Amino acid sequence: MNLREVLIRFKPFYIKYWKHFFIAIIGMILASVGTAGSFSAIKPIIDKIFIEKNETMLYIVPFFLVFAYLLKNCGMYLQTYYVSYIGTNILRTLRSLVLENLLRLDILFFKKHRSGELISRCTNDINALQMIVSSIIPDFLREFFTALGLLIVVIYHSPKLSFFALIVLPLVVFPLIWFARKLKKYAKRGQEKNADLLSRLSEIFSNIELVKANNTEKKEKAKFDVENSELCKIQLKNTRVDALISPLIEIFGSFGVAIVIIIGGKEVIQGVMTPGDFFTFVSALFAIYNPLKRMTSLYGKLQIAVVASERTFYLLDLKPQIQGGAKELENINHLEFKQVKFAYDEHKEVLKGIDFAFKKGEILAFVGPSGGGKTSIIGLILHFFQKKSGQILINGEELDNFSLESLRSKIALVTQDIYIFNDTIAQNIAYSGEIDEEKIIEVLKLANAYDFVMQMGGIHTEIFEHGKNLSGGQKQRIAIARALYKKPDLLIFDESTSALDNASERAIVQTIEKLKKEHLILMIAHRLSTIENADKIALLDEGKIVAIGSDEELMRFSSVYQNFKNQKDKAEL
């Protein structure tokens, strides 16, 4: 991506804020006129006041200078504030757009990218990209207008000297460009990260399966937008103050340049040029070098910003591979896998022809060694991944036909890695919908979590980040309550009782037994004691179901299951 392509991508943003940009341009022009005017006052000071002793000019010129500096610094304030206003708001919009698009992407994308990398792209890269909007382009225009105004002053006072002065400009410009290129090579971007924004992004990306399983992408974006807007307001308040500092310093400061130019000096001695013209020319000439140096130094920053733009627009242009169908899923009464194969990449198949079926009122449990493909089956049911071949049927119809939102609204997932947000217990439990306190109390009791929640202070007690003020067992019970609150058709428990004590585990197992009347329940467990009463147990090994049936049936007819269970029993002793 080159500069032209970057500017084209920014066109919609500039159009949106064209009024603010117009005011900023007016400010740049005013600052340029004020700068040129202040240098133009040198001639009458020397020629009219000092040489001709014109007392009238003694009172006119100072007021002219005050007006010129006032004009210049009012223009600087307008350009500084409105350019920052545009940049800050575009930064806020870009953050929001990038997050919105990332939340639409597939789980596989997040498995391939580290959350820290994504957070960096959403903050550091966008901050660097902001330089184009609020720094590089506006700064270039400002310096250009300033240099143009001073150039007019220089040429007006001596076209001849201007020729000799401008002919040496390449000797200044080209070294500066070379230094800028070197800066690009060695520059390291070190952007300040906002703690609250990074914390929010980290939670979203770390809990992305929960977000997608509960169709809460919009909810997460809304929470992000609140913090993002607060950051924007703080930055604008800071800018209002910061924009006043430089103009005030310059208004009360002084600026002087003392340089002797041989040709100009001779012309003054010979009477060809007045001392006022000479000093005006010299002052304006050397003042031109500052904007020229700043314009060329922007080249190095521009290269960094273009790279950041490319990385950011890459995220904005990504499209989800899994789109889902158009049909709305009303309920799940029956789920079936027919010869389903799946691979994360082309080199290794994770699932190798999986067949199973179960219906509402049944519990299906998967057991087997780690890495056998149990979690991959859950990912396929939630349509996190696309199967390689075979059929996944819901109520006899292909899963691909249903929209992702309607599918996931009928499924609740409880995993071993518990996702807890820095919010109240009530908000964590009612994550997939609105808060209903009676319903929360009901599911807390079903999840055997009511007592400890009341001891903590009730459902409105705040949970620390990642549930740091909860034990592992307490977090699991909160997660189970959250799944029950959703009232799904299909409940999936992936090692969800692993951190519970025996009494709590027995209580949860009894609850699951009661729930199966109105639900399909799929369980993954290492503790066989939690799934012995399952209607069907599937032993999964190296991507294949090697045995399936009830515990009683498998103990009677499957030597593979018998050996597996005996090994498990010994391990648990």
C-alpha positions as CSV (number, residue, x, y, z in Angstrom):
1,M,0.0,0.0,0.0
2,N,1.5,3.4,-1.1
3,L,0.6,6.9,0.1
4,R,-1.9,7.4,-2.8
5,E,-3.8,4.3,-1.8
6,V,-3.8,5.3,1.9
7,L,-5.2,8.8,1.0
8,I,-7.9,7.2,-1.0
9,R,-8.9,5.0,1.9
10,F,-9.1,8.1,4.1
11,K,-11.3,10.0,1.7
12,P,-14.6,9.0,3.4
13,F,-13.2,10.2,6.8
14,Y,-12.2,13.6,5.4
15,I,-15.5,14.0,3.7
16,K,-17.3,13.3,7.0
17,Y,-15.3,16.0,8.7
18,W,-15.0,18.4,5.8
19,K,-16.3,21.4,7.8
20,H,-13.7,20.9,10.6
21,F,-11.0,20.4,7.9
22,F,-12.1,23.6,6.2
23,I,-11.7,25.5,9.5
24,A,-8.3,24.0,10.0
25,I,-7.2,25.1,6.5
26,I,-8.5,28.6,7.3
27,G,-6.4,28.5,10.4
28,M,-3.3,27.5,8.4
29,I,-3.8,30.3,6.0
30,L,-4.3,32.8,8.8
31,A,-1.1,31.6,10.5
32,S,0.8,31.9,7.2
33,V,-0.5,35.4,6.6
34,G,0.3,36.4,10.1
35,T,3.9,35.0,9.8
36,A,4.5,36.8,6.5
37,G,3.0,40.0,8.0
38,S,5.3,39.9,11.0
39,F,8.4,39.7,8.7
40,S,7.0,42.5,6.5
41,A,7.1,44.8,9.5
42,I,10.9,44.7,9.6
43,K,11.3,47.1,6.6
44,P,9.2,50.0,7.9
45,I,10.9,49.6,11.4
46,I,14.3,50.1,9.9
47,D,13.6,52.4,6.9
48,K,10.8,54.6,8.2
49,I,11.5,54.7,11.9
50,F,15.2,54.3,12.3
51,I,16.5,56.0,9.1
52,E,13.7,58.4,8.1
53,K,12.8,59.2,11.7
54,N,9.1,58.9,10.8
55,E,7.3,59.3,14.2
56,T,3.9,58.4,12.8
57,M,5.2,55.0,11.8
58,L,6.5,54.5,15.3
59,Y,2.8,54.2,16.4
60,I,1.5,52.3,13.4
61,V,4.1,49.5,13.1
62,P,3.8,48.1,16.6
63,F,0.1,47.8,16.3
64,F,0.6,46.1,13.0
65,L,3.0,43.6,14.6
66,V,0.5,42.9,17.4
67,F,-2.2,42.3,14.8
68,A,0.1,40.0,12.8
69,Y,1.0,37.9,15.8
70,L,-2.6,37.7,16.9
71,L,-3.7,36.6,13.5
72,K,-0.9,34.0,13.4
73,N,-1.6,32.5,16.7
74,C,-5.4,32.5,16.3
75,G,-4.8,30.6,13.1
76,M,-2.4,28.2,14.9
77,Y,-4.9,27.5,17.6
78,L,-7.7,26.8,15.0
79,Q,-5.5,24.5,13.0
80,T,-4.1,22.6,16.1
81,Y,-7.4,22.0,17.7
82,Y,-9.5,21.1,14.7
83,V,-6.8,18.9,13.2
84,S,-6.6,17.1,16.5
85,Y,-10.4,16.9,16.7
86,I,-10.5,15.3,13.3
87,G,-7.6,12.9,14.1
88,T,-9.0,11.8,17.5
89,N,-12.5,11.1,16.1
90,I,-11.1,9.2,13.1
91,L,-9.0,7.2,15.6
92,R,-12.0,6.4,17.7
93,T,-14.0,5.4,14.6
94,L,-11.2,3.2,13.2
95,R,-10.8,1.4,16.6
96,S,-14.5,0.7,16.6
97,L,-14.6,-0.4,12.9
98,V,-11.6,-2.7,13.4
99,L,-13.1,-4.4,16.5
100,E,-16.5,-4.7,14.8
101,N,-14.9,-6.5,11.8
102,L,-12.7,-8.7,14.0
103,L,-15.7,-9.9,16.0
104,R,-17.2,-11.1,12.7
105,L,-14.2,-13.3,11.9
106,D,-14.0,-17.0,12.5
107,I,-12.5,-18.7,15.6
108,L,-9.7,-20.1,13.4
109,F,-8.5,-16.6,12.8
110,F,-8.1,-16.0,16.5
111,K,-6.3,-19.3,17.0
112,K,-3.8,-18.3,14.4
113,H,-3.2,-14.8,15.8
114,R,-2.0,-14.0,19.3
115,S,-4.3,-11.8,21.3
116,G,-1.4,-9.4,22.1
117,E,-0.8,-9.0,18.4
118,L,-4.4,-8.1,17.7
119,I,-4.5,-5.7,20.6
120,S,-1.3,-4.0,19.3
121,R,-2.9,-3.6,15.9
122,C,-6.0,-2.1,17.4
123,T,-4.1,0.4,19.4
124,N,-0.5,1.0,18.4
125,D,-1.0,0.7,14.6
126,I,-4.1,2.8,14.6
127,N,-2.3,5.4,16.8
128,A,0.6,5.4,14.2
129,L,-2.0,5.6,11.4
130,Q,-3.5,8.7,13.1
131,M,-0.3,10.5,12.2
132,I,-1.4,10.7,8.6
133,V,-4.7,12.3,9.6
134,S,-3.8,14.6,12.4
135,S,-0.1,15.1,11.9
136,I,1.6,14.4,8.6
137,I,-0.9,15.8,6.1
138,P,-2.0,18.8,8.2
139,D,1.7,19.6,9.2
140,F,2.7,19.4,5.6
141,L,0.0,21.8,4.5
142,R,0.8,24.2,7.4
143,E,4.5,24.2,6.6
144,F,3.7,24.6,2.9
145,F,1.5,27.7,3.5
146,T,4.1,29.1,5.9
147,A,6.9,28.6,3.4
148,L,4.8,30.0,0.6
149,G,3.9,33.2,2.5
150,L,7.6,33.8,3.4
151,L,8.6,33.0,-0.1
152,I,6.3,35.8,-1.4
153,V,7.9,38.2,1.1
154,V,11.4,37.2,0.0
155,I,10.7,37.5,-3.7
156,Y,8.8,40.8,-3.2
157,H,11.8,42.4,-1.5
158,S,14.5,41.2,-3.8
159,P,13.9,38.9,-6.8
160,K,17.6,38.9,-7.6
161,L,18.7,37.7,-4.1
162,S,15.8,35.2,-4.1
163,F,17.4,33.5,-7.1
164,F,20.8,33.1,-5.4
165,A,19.1,31.9,-2.2
166,L,16.8,29.4,-3.8
167,I,19.4,27.9,-6.0
168,V,21.1,26.4,-3.0
169,L,17.9,24.8,-1.6
170,P,18.7,21.3,-3.0
171,L,21.9,21.3,-0.9
172,V,19.6,21.5,2.2
173,V,16.6,19.4,1.0
174,F,18.4,16.3,-0.2
175,P,20.4,15.6,2.9
176,L,17.3,16.0,5.0
177,I,15.5,13.5,2.8
178,W,18.4,11.1,3.2
179,F,18.2,11.5,7.0
180,A,14.5,10.9,6.9
181,R,15.0,7.6,5.0
182,K,17.6,6.5,7.6
183,L,15.1,7.4,10.3
184,K,12.6,5.1,8.7
185,K,15.1,2.2,8.8
186,Y,16.0,2.6,12.5
187,A,12.8,4.0,13.9
188,K,11.0,1.9,16.5
189,R,7.4,2.6,17.2
190,G,6.7,2.9,20.9
191,Q,3.1,3.7,21.4
192,E,1.6,4.3,24.8
193,K,-1.1,1.7,25.5
194,N,-4.3,2.6,27.3
195,A,-4.8,0.2,30.2
196,D,-8.6,0.2,30.1
197,L,-8.8,-0.3,26.3
198,L,-6.3,-3.1,26.3
199,S,-8.0,-4.8,29.2
200,R,-11.3,-4.7,27.4
201,L,-9.8,-6.0,24.2
202,S,-7.9,-8.7,26.0
203,E,-11.1,-9.9,27.6
204,I,-13.0,-10.0,24.3
205,F,-10.3,-11.9,22.4
206,S,-9.5,-14.3,25.3
207,N,-13.2,-15.0,25.6
208,I,-14.1,-15.1,21.9
209,E,-15.7,-18.5,22.0
210,L,-18.1,-17.4,24.7
211,V,-18.8,-14.2,22.8
212,K,-19.6,-16.0,19.6
213,A,-21.5,-18.9,21.4
214,N,-23.8,-16.3,23.0
215,N,-24.2,-14.0,20.0
216,T,-22.9,-11.0,22.0
217,E,-20.7,-9.4,19.4
218,K,-22.8,-6.3,19.4
219,K,-22.9,-6.2,23.2
220,E,-19.1,-6.3,23.4
221,K,-18.8,-3.7,20.7
222,A,-21.2,-1.4,22.7
223,K,-19.1,-1.8,25.9
224,F,-16.0,-1.1,23.9
225,D,-17.5,2.0,22.3
226,V,-18.3,3.5,25.7
227,E,-14.7,3.2,26.8
228,N,-13.5,4.4,23.4
229,S,-15.7,7.5,23.6
230,E,-14.4,8.3,27.1
231,L,-10.8,8.1,25.9
232,C,-11.7,10.4,23.0
233,K,-13.2,13.0,25.3
234,I,-10.1,12.9,27.6
235,Q,-7.8,13.4,24.6
236,L,-9.8,16.3,23.3
237,K,-9.7,18.0,26.8
238,N,-6.0,17.6,26.8
239,T,-5.7,19.0,23.3
240,R,-7.6,22.1,24.2
241,V,-5.0,23.0,26.8
242,D,-2.0,21.8,24.8
243,A,-3.1,23.8,21.7
244,L,-2.8,27.1,23.7
245,I,0.8,26.5,25.0
246,S,2.8,27.0,21.8
247,P,1.0,30.2,20.6
248,L,1.3,31.7,24.1
249,I,5.0,31.0,24.3
250,E,5.6,32.5,20.8
251,I,3.4,35.6,21.5
252,F,5.5,36.5,24.6
253,G,8.8,35.2,23.2
254,S,11.2,36.8,20.8
255,F,12.7,35.8,17.6
256,G,15.8,37.2,16.0
257,V,18.1,36.3,13.2
258,A,21.4,38.1,12.5
259,I,23.0,37.1,9.2
260,V,25.2,38.9,6.8
261,I,24.8,38.2,3.1
262,I,27.6,39.6,1.0
263,I,25.6,40.4,-2.1
264,G,22.8,42.0,-0.1
265,G,25.3,43.9,2.0
266,K,26.9,45.4,-1.0
267,E,23.6,46.4,-2.4
268,V,22.7,48.2,0.8
269,I,26.1,49.9,0.8
270,Q,25.6,51.0,-2.8
271,G,22.1,52.2,-2.1
272,V,20.4,49.7,-4.4
273,M,18.6,48.1,-1.5
274,T,17.4,49.8,1.7
275,P,18.4,48.4,5.0
276,G,14.8,47.6,5.7
277,D,14.4,45.5,2.6
278,F,17.7,43.7,3.4
279,F,16.8,42.7,6.9
280,T,13.3,41.8,5.9
281,F,14.7,39.6,3.2
282,V,17.3,37.9,5.4
283,S,14.9,37.2,8.2
284,A,12.2,35.8,5.9
285,L,14.8,33.8,4.0
286,F,16.1,31.9,7.0
287,A,12.7,31.5,8.4
288,I,11.8,29.5,5.3
289,Y,14.4,26.9,6.2
290,N,12.4,25.8,9.3
291,P,9.2,24.8,7.5
292,L,11.3,23.2,4.7
293,K,13.2,21.1,7.3
294,R,9.9,20.1,9.0
295,M,8.3,19.2,5.7
296,T,11.2,16.9,4.7
297,S,11.4,15.3,8.2
298,L,7.8,14.3,7.8
299,Y,8.9,11.8,5.2
300,G,10.3,9.3,7.8
301,K,7.1,9.5,9.8
302,L,5.1,9.0,6.7
303,Q,6.7,5.6,6.0
304,I,5.9,4.4,9.5
305,A,2.3,5.6,9.1
306,V,1.9,3.9,5.7
307,V,3.0,0.6,7.1
308,A,0.6,1.0,10.1
309,S,-2.2,1.9,7.6
310,E,-1.5,-1.2,5.6
311,R,-1.8,-3.4,8.7
312,T,-4.9,-1.7,9.9
313,F,-6.8,-1.8,6.6
314,Y,-5.8,-5.4,6.3
315,L,-7.9,-6.1,9.4
316,L,-10.7,-4.0,8.1
317,D,-10.7,-5.9,4.8
318,L,-10.8,-9.4,6.3
319,K,-14.0,-11.4,5.6
320,P,-15.2,-14.3,7.7
321,Q,-14.8,-17.7,5.9
322,I,-17.9,-19.1,7.7
323,Q,-21.0,-17.2,6.7
324,G,-23.8,-19.5,7.9
325,G,-27.1,-19.9,6.2
326,A,-30.2,-17.8,5.9
327,K,-32.6,-20.0,7.7
328,E,-33.6,-19.3,11.3
329,L,-33.2,-22.3,13.7
330,E,-36.3,-22.5,15.9
331,N,-35.2,-25.3,18.2
332,I,-32.9,-28.3,18.4
333,N,-34.6,-31.7,18.9
334,H,-32.1,-34.0,17.3
335,L,-28.4,-33.7,16.4
336,E,-26.6,-36.2,14.1
337,F,-23.1,-36.5,12.7
338,K,-22.7,-38.6,9.5
339,Q,-19.2,-39.5,8.4
340,V,-17.9,-36.1,9.5
341,K,-14.2,-35.4,8.7
342,F,-12.4,-32.3,9.8
343,A,-8.8,-30.9,9.7
344,Y,-7.4,-27.6,10.9
345,D,-5.0,-27.8,7.9
346,E,-4.4,-30.0,4.9
347,H,-1.7,-32.1,6.5
348,K,-3.5,-33.7,9.5
349,E,-7.1,-34.9,9.9
350,V,-8.4,-34.3,13.4
351,L,-11.8,-36.2,12.9
352,K,-11.9,-39.2,10.6
353,G,-15.5,-40.1,9.8
354,I,-17.4,-39.4,13.0
355,D,-20.9,-40.9,13.3
356,F,-23.3,-40.4,16.2
357,A,-26.8,-39.2,16.9
358,F,-28.8,-38.2,20.0
359,K,-32.1,-36.4,20.7
360,K,-33.8,-34.2,23.3
361,G,-34.0,-36.1,26.6
362,E,-30.7,-37.8,26.2
363,I,-27.2,-37.3,27.5
364,L,-24.3,-38.0,25.1
365,A,-20.8,-38.1,26.7
366,F,-17.5,-38.2,25.0
367,V,-14.5,-39.7,26.7
368,G,-11.0,-40.6,25.5
369,P,-7.4,-39.5,25.5
370,S,-6.5,-35.8,25.1
371,G,-6.1,-34.8,21.5
372,G,-8.7,-37.3,20.3
373,G,-10.9,-34.6,18.7
374,K,-13.5,-34.1,21.4
375,T,-13.2,-30.3,21.5
376,S,-13.2,-30.2,17.7
377,I,-16.6,-31.8,17.7
378,I,-17.9,-28.9,19.9
379,G,-16.4,-26.4,17.5
380,L,-18.2,-28.0,14.6
381,I,-21.5,-28.0,16.4
382,L,-21.2,-24.3,17.1
383,H,-20.1,-23.8,13.5
384,F,-16.8,-22.3,14.7
385,F,-15.1,-24.4,12.0
386,Q,-16.2,-25.8,8.6
387,K,-16.2,-29.6,8.3
388,K,-14.1,-31.1,5.5
389,S,-16.8,-33.7,4.5
390,G,-19.8,-35.5,5.8
391,Q,-23.0,-34.2,7.2
392,I,-24.0,-32.4,10.5
393,L,-27.8,-32.6,10.8
394,I,-30.0,-30.6,13.1
395,N,-33.6,-32.0,13.1
396,G,-32.6,-33.7,9.9
397,E,-31.4,-30.6,8.1
398,E,-27.9,-29.6,7.3
399,L,-26.3,-27.3,10.0
400,D,-24.9,-25.0,7.3
401,N,-28.4,-23.9,6.3
402,F,-29.0,-22.1,9.6
403,S,-27.8,-18.6,10.5
404,L,-24.9,-18.5,12.9
405,E,-26.8,-16.2,15.3
406,S,-29.9,-18.4,15.5
407,L,-27.8,-21.6,15.8
408,R,-25.7,-20.3,18.7
409,S,-28.7,-18.8,20.5
410,K,-29.9,-22.4,21.0
411,I,-26.6,-23.7,22.4
412,A,-24.9,-23.0,25.7
413,L,-21.3,-23.9,26.2
414,V,-19.5,-24.5,29.5
415,T,-15.8,-25.1,29.2
416,Q,-13.0,-26.0,31.6
417,D,-11.4,-22.7,30.9
418,I,-13.9,-20.4,32.6
419,Y,-14.6,-17.0,31.0
420,I,-15.3,-14.4,33.7
421,F,-15.7,-10.7,33.1
422,N,-14.8,-7.8,35.4
423,D,-18.5,-7.1,36.2
424,T,-21.1,-8.1,38.7
425,I,-22.2,-11.7,39.3
426,A,-25.6,-10.8,37.8
427,Q,-24.0,-9.4,34.6
428,N,-21.8,-12.5,34.3
429,I,-24.7,-14.9,34.6
430,A,-27.1,-12.8,32.4
431,Y,-24.4,-12.4,29.8
432,S,-26.5,-13.5,26.8
433,G,-29.5,-11.4,27.7
434,E,-31.2,-8.9,30.0
435,I,-31.0,-9.3,33.8
436,D,-33.9,-11.1,35.5
437,E,-33.1,-11.4,39.2
438,E,-35.6,-14.1,39.9
439,K,-34.2,-16.2,37.0
440,I,-30.6,-15.6,38.2
441,I,-31.5,-16.8,41.7
442,E,-33.1,-19.9,40.2
443,V,-30.1,-20.9,38.1
444,L,-27.7,-20.1,40.9
445,K,-29.6,-22.7,43.0
446,L,-29.5,-25.2,40.1
447,A,-25.8,-24.7,39.8
448,N,-25.2,-25.1,43.5
449,A,-23.8,-21.6,43.6
450,Y,-26.5,-19.7,45.6
451,D,-24.9,-20.1,49.0
452,F,-21.5,-18.7,48.2
453,V,-22.9,-15.9,46.1
454,M,-25.0,-14.8,49.1
455,Q,-22.0,-15.0,51.3
456,M,-20.1,-12.7,48.9
457,G,-22.8,-10.1,49.2
458,G,-25.4,-11.1,46.6
459,I,-25.7,-11.1,42.8
460,H,-24.6,-7.5,42.5
461,T,-21.2,-8.2,44.0
462,E,-18.4,-7.2,41.5
463,I,-16.1,-9.9,40.2
464,F,-12.5,-8.9,39.7
465,E,-10.8,-9.3,36.3
466,H,-10.7,-12.9,35.2
467,G,-12.6,-13.9,38.4
468,K,-9.5,-13.3,40.7
469,N,-11.8,-13.1,43.8
470,L,-13.4,-16.5,43.0
471,S,-12.0,-20.0,43.5
472,G,-11.8,-22.4,40.5
473,G,-14.9,-24.3,41.7
474,Q,-16.9,-21.0,42.2
475,K,-16.0,-19.9,38.7
476,Q,-17.2,-23.2,37.3
477,R,-20.5,-22.9,39.1
478,I,-21.0,-19.3,37.8
479,A,-20.3,-20.6,34.3
480,I,-22.8,-23.4,34.7
481,A,-25.4,-20.9,36.0
482,R,-24.7,-18.7,33.0
483,A,-25.4,-21.6,30.6
484,L,-28.6,-22.5,32.4
485,Y,-29.7,-18.8,32.3
486,K,-29.6,-18.9,28.5
487,K,-32.2,-21.7,28.5
488,P,-30.7,-23.4,25.4
489,D,-31.9,-26.5,23.6
490,L,-28.4,-28.0,23.6
491,L,-26.2,-27.8,26.7
492,I,-22.5,-28.6,26.2
493,F,-20.3,-29.3,29.2
494,D,-16.6,-29.5,28.3
495,E,-14.8,-30.6,31.5
496,S,-17.1,-28.2,33.3
497,T,-17.0,-30.0,36.7
498,S,-13.2,-30.6,36.9
499,A,-12.6,-28.0,39.6
500,L,-15.6,-28.9,41.8
501,D,-15.4,-30.9,45.0
502,N,-17.2,-34.2,45.1
503,A,-20.3,-32.9,46.8
504,S,-20.7,-30.0,44.3
505,E,-20.0,-32.3,41.4
506,R,-22.7,-34.8,42.6
507,A,-25.2,-31.9,42.9
508,I,-24.4,-30.7,39.4
509,V,-24.7,-34.2,38.0
510,Q,-28.1,-34.5,39.6
511,T,-29.1,-31.2,38.1
512,I,-28.0,-32.3,34.7
513,E,-30.0,-35.4,35.0
514,K,-33.1,-33.3,35.7
515,L,-32.3,-30.9,32.8
516,K,-32.1,-33.6,30.2
517,K,-35.9,-33.9,30.0
518,E,-36.0,-30.5,28.2
519,H,-32.6,-30.5,26.6
520,L,-30.0,-32.3,24.6
521,I,-26.9,-32.6,26.8
522,L,-23.4,-33.2,25.4
523,M,-20.6,-33.8,27.9
524,I,-16.9,-34.2,27.7
525,A,-15.3,-35.6,30.9
526,H,-12.2,-37.1,32.3
527,R,-13.9,-38.2,35.4
528,L,-16.0,-41.2,34.3
529,S,-18.0,-40.9,37.5
530,T,-19.7,-37.8,36.1
531,I,-21.0,-39.5,33.0
532,E,-21.7,-43.1,34.0
533,N,-25.4,-42.4,33.8
534,A,-25.2,-40.9,30.3
535,D,-27.6,-42.5,27.8
536,K,-24.7,-42.8,25.4
537,I,-20.9,-42.8,25.9
538,A,-18.6,-42.4,22.9
539,L,-15.0,-43.4,23.3
540,L,-13.0,-41.2,21.0
541,D,-9.4,-42.0,20.1
542,E,-7.2,-40.4,17.3
543,G,-10.2,-38.9,15.6
544,K,-12.4,-42.0,15.5
545,I,-15.2,-43.3,17.7
546,V,-14.0,-46.7,18.7
547,A,-16.9,-47.6,20.9
548,I,-20.4,-46.1,21.7
549,G,-23.2,-47.1,23.9
550,S,-24.3,-46.9,27.6
551,D,-21.8,-47.6,30.3
552,E,-23.4,-50.9,31.0
553,E,-23.4,-51.9,27.3
554,L,-19.8,-50.9,26.8
555,M,-18.6,-52.8,29.9
556,R,-20.3,-55.9,28.6
557,F,-19.4,-55.7,24.9
558,S,-16.3,-53.4,24.4
559,S,-12.9,-54.5,25.6
560,V,-11.5,-51.2,24.4
561,Y,-13.8,-49.3,26.8
562,Q,-13.2,-51.8,29.6
563,N,-9.4,-51.2,29.4
564,F,-9.9,-47.4,29.2
565,K,-12.2,-47.4,32.2
566,N,-9.9,-49.6,34.2
567,Q,-7.0,-47.3,33.5
568,K,-9.0,-44.3,34.5
569,D,-10.2,-45.9,37.7
570,K,-6.6,-46.6,38.6
571,A,-5.5,-43.1,37.8
572,E,-8.3,-41.6,40.0
573,L,-7.4,-43.7,43.0
